[in-house]
Amino acid sequence: MRTYVVLVALFSACFLSAQEDFSVVQVMGFCAHFREYDKFNIDIVFGENKDKCDPAIGFISIEDQKIHFAESLALKNISFEDFGLNLTGSFAKNDDFTRIEAYNYITQDTTEIAYIAKVAEEQFIEVSNVGNPQQLDDFTTQDKAAICAIEDATQRAQLIADHLGYKNCDLVSVDDDTTSRNYTASYIILQAFRRKKSLTSGYPSAYSIIGNYKMY
């Protein structure tokens, strides 16, 4: 069992330098927690292209798409006026110019997100993202997660040091990449929603920190 634990620790480590009497090892530590959310956002994209032509009436402009979409949302007392415009423009696709408009909607009601996504899918409107508008955890949560991840990295580093026969293992520096963690949390929400077509109040969030350890 101990051999297995040491191997797991080694897989999360990278040797930066090794001398006769000491080594510097980079070890990644992890901290997982359940993150609660009080708001969610959904991003949708309207587009004018041949793929969106209605078989009965033909080409549908973005303006007409928005009217139809707004009428469907009104059935659930959701106002399209509460959507924020994120992007508008045109781009070339297969020698044709496609015009797009992207919108964002934020709500505390998870059933609204599910309904908007359902209507968008039925009307061939792209759902580009479902997530949390506040990507960053608050500072208190970040600090707790960072300490937890450092403690995990230190435990892994100590296992490696013991296995290599070093008596001491000191943390000399820390590399913390918050951006990748927040992207991962947003990706988890989006993928979970695509599987279940619904949202819950929280999702697991993983934090990672890289510690550089001097072993001697």
C-alpha positions as CSV (number, residue, x, y, z in Angstrom):
1,M,0.0,0.0,0.0
2,R,2.8,2.4,0.9
3,T,4.5,1.7,-2.5
4,Y,1.2,2.6,-4.3
5,V,0.9,5.9,-2.3
6,V,4.5,6.8,-3.1
7,L,3.9,6.1,-6.8
8,V,0.9,8.4,-6.8
9,A,3.0,11.1,-5.2
10,L,5.7,10.6,-7.8
11,F,3.2,10.9,-10.7
12,S,2.4,14.4,-9.5
13,A,6.0,15.5,-9.2
14,C,8.7,16.8,-11.4
15,F,12.4,16.9,-10.6
16,L,13.8,20.4,-11.3
17,S,17.4,19.7,-10.2
18,A,19.4,17.1,-8.4
19,Q,22.8,17.5,-6.7
20,E,24.8,15.1,-4.6
21,D,23.4,16.3,-1.3
22,F,20.0,17.8,-2.3
23,S,17.2,17.8,-4.9
24,V,14.6,20.4,-5.9
25,V,11.3,18.8,-6.7
26,Q,8.1,20.4,-8.1
27,V,5.0,18.8,-6.6
28,M,1.4,19.5,-7.5
29,G,-1.2,19.5,-4.7
30,F,-4.9,19.3,-5.0
31,C,-8.0,20.4,-3.1
32,A,-11.5,19.5,-4.1
33,H,-14.6,21.1,-2.6
34,F,-18.3,21.5,-3.4
35,R,-19.0,25.0,-4.7
36,E,-22.4,26.6,-4.1
37,Y,-23.8,29.1,-6.6
38,D,-26.6,31.7,-6.2
39,K,-26.7,32.7,-9.9
40,F,-26.2,31.1,-13.3
41,N,-25.9,32.5,-16.8
42,I,-26.7,31.2,-20.2
43,D,-25.1,32.5,-23.5
44,I,-27.0,32.2,-26.7
45,V,-26.1,33.1,-30.3
46,F,-28.5,34.0,-33.1
47,G,-27.2,33.5,-36.7
48,E,-28.2,34.1,-40.2
49,N,-27.1,31.2,-42.5
50,K,-28.5,28.6,-44.8
51,D,-28.5,25.9,-42.1
52,K,-31.1,27.9,-40.2
53,C,-33.6,28.2,-43.1
54,D,-37.1,27.0,-42.1
55,P,-38.2,24.3,-44.6
56,A,-41.6,25.9,-44.9
57,I,-40.9,29.7,-45.0
58,G,-37.2,29.7,-45.9
59,F,-34.7,32.2,-44.6
60,I,-35.4,33.7,-41.2
61,S,-33.6,36.9,-40.2
62,I,-32.1,37.4,-36.8
63,E,-34.7,40.0,-36.1
64,D,-37.5,37.5,-36.8
65,Q,-35.7,34.8,-34.8
66,K,-35.6,37.1,-31.8
67,I,-39.3,37.9,-32.1
68,H,-40.2,34.2,-32.1
69,F,-37.7,33.4,-29.3
70,A,-39.1,36.3,-27.2
71,E,-42.7,35.1,-27.7
72,S,-41.7,31.6,-26.5
73,L,-40.0,33.0,-23.4
74,A,-43.0,35.1,-22.5
75,L,-45.0,31.9,-22.0
76,K,-42.8,31.4,-18.9
77,N,-42.8,35.1,-17.9
78,I,-39.2,35.5,-19.1
79,S,-38.5,38.8,-20.8
80,F,-36.0,38.9,-23.7
81,E,-35.4,42.6,-22.7
82,D,-33.5,41.2,-19.7
83,F,-30.9,39.6,-22.0
84,G,-27.7,41.5,-22.5
85,L,-26.1,41.9,-25.9
86,N,-22.5,40.5,-25.8
87,L,-21.5,40.5,-29.5
88,T,-22.7,41.5,-32.9
89,G,-20.9,41.0,-36.2
90,S,-20.4,39.1,-39.4
91,F,-17.9,36.5,-40.5
92,A,-17.2,34.4,-43.6
93,K,-18.2,30.8,-43.7
94,N,-18.0,28.6,-46.9
95,D,-17.8,31.8,-49.0
96,D,-21.0,33.1,-47.4
97,F,-21.2,35.8,-44.8
98,T,-22.9,34.8,-41.6
99,R,-24.3,37.6,-39.3
100,I,-24.5,36.8,-35.6
101,E,-25.7,38.3,-32.4
102,A,-24.8,36.9,-29.0
103,Y,-26.7,37.4,-25.8
104,N,-26.3,36.6,-22.1
105,Y,-29.0,36.0,-19.4
106,I,-28.3,35.8,-15.7
107,T,-30.8,34.4,-13.2
108,Q,-31.1,32.7,-9.8
109,D,-33.8,30.4,-11.1
110,T,-32.3,27.3,-12.6
111,T,-35.5,26.3,-14.2
112,E,-35.4,29.4,-16.3
113,I,-32.0,28.4,-17.6
114,A,-33.3,24.9,-18.5
115,Y,-36.3,26.4,-20.3
116,I,-34.3,28.9,-22.3
117,A,-31.9,26.2,-23.4
118,K,-34.9,24.0,-24.4
119,V,-36.5,26.8,-26.5
120,A,-33.1,27.7,-28.1
121,E,-32.5,24.0,-29.1
122,E,-36.0,23.8,-30.6
123,Q,-35.5,27.0,-32.6
124,F,-32.0,26.2,-33.8
125,I,-30.4,28.9,-31.6
126,E,-26.9,28.0,-30.4
127,V,-26.3,27.7,-26.6
128,S,-22.6,28.6,-26.4
129,N,-22.3,28.4,-22.6
130,V,-24.1,27.7,-19.3
131,G,-22.2,28.6,-16.2
132,N,-21.7,30.9,-13.3
133,P,-21.3,34.7,-13.9
134,Q,-18.9,35.0,-11.0
135,Q,-16.1,32.8,-12.2
136,L,-13.8,33.5,-9.2
137,D,-14.4,32.2,-5.7
138,D,-14.3,34.9,-3.0
139,F,-10.9,35.5,-1.4
140,T,-11.8,33.6,1.7
141,T,-12.7,30.5,-0.3
142,Q,-9.6,30.8,-2.5
143,D,-7.3,31.2,0.6
144,K,-8.8,28.1,2.2
145,A,-8.5,26.1,-1.0
146,A,-4.9,27.3,-1.5
147,I,-3.9,26.2,2.0
148,C,-5.6,22.8,1.5
149,A,-3.8,22.3,-1.8
150,I,-0.4,23.3,-0.3
151,E,-0.9,20.9,2.6
152,D,-1.7,18.1,0.0
153,A,1.5,19.0,-2.0
154,T,3.6,19.0,1.2
155,Q,2.3,15.5,2.1
156,R,3.1,14.2,-1.3
157,A,6.6,15.9,-1.2
158,Q,7.3,14.3,2.2
159,L,6.5,10.9,0.8
160,I,8.9,11.4,-2.0
161,A,11.6,12.7,0.3
162,D,11.2,9.7,2.6
163,H,11.3,7.3,-0.4
164,L,14.5,9.0,-1.7
165,G,16.2,8.9,1.7
166,Y,16.2,12.7,2.4
167,K,15.8,13.8,6.0
168,N,14.4,17.3,5.3
169,C,11.8,18.6,2.9
170,D,11.2,22.4,2.8
171,L,8.8,24.4,0.7
172,V,10.7,27.1,-1.1
173,S,8.1,28.6,-3.5
174,V,4.6,28.2,-4.8
175,D,3.1,28.5,-8.4
176,D,-0.6,29.3,-8.3
177,D,-2.7,29.3,-11.5
178,T,-6.2,30.5,-10.7
179,T,-7.3,31.0,-14.4
180,S,-7.2,27.3,-15.3
181,R,-9.1,26.3,-12.2
182,N,-12.0,28.7,-13.0
183,Y,-12.1,27.5,-16.6
184,T,-12.4,24.0,-15.3
185,A,-15.2,24.9,-12.9
186,S,-17.2,26.6,-15.8
187,Y,-16.5,23.6,-18.1
188,I,-17.9,21.2,-15.4
189,I,-21.1,23.1,-15.2
190,L,-21.6,23.3,-19.0
191,Q,-20.9,19.6,-19.5
192,A,-23.2,18.6,-16.5
193,F,-26.0,20.7,-18.0
194,R,-25.6,19.2,-21.4
195,R,-26.0,15.7,-19.9
196,K,-28.9,16.4,-17.6
197,K,-30.6,19.5,-19.2
198,S,-30.9,20.9,-15.7
199,L,-28.9,22.6,-13.0
200,T,-28.3,22.1,-9.3
201,S,-27.3,24.6,-6.6
202,G,-23.6,23.6,-6.7
203,Y,-20.9,21.7,-8.4
204,P,-17.6,20.1,-7.4
205,S,-14.6,22.4,-7.9
206,A,-11.0,21.3,-8.0
207,Y,-8.0,23.5,-7.0
208,S,-4.4,22.8,-7.8
209,I,-1.2,24.4,-6.7
210,I,2.4,23.6,-7.6
211,G,5.0,23.7,-4.8
212,N,8.7,23.6,-5.2
213,Y,10.5,21.6,-2.5
214,K,14.1,21.4,-1.5
215,M,14.9,17.9,-0.3
216,Y,18.2,17.4,1.6
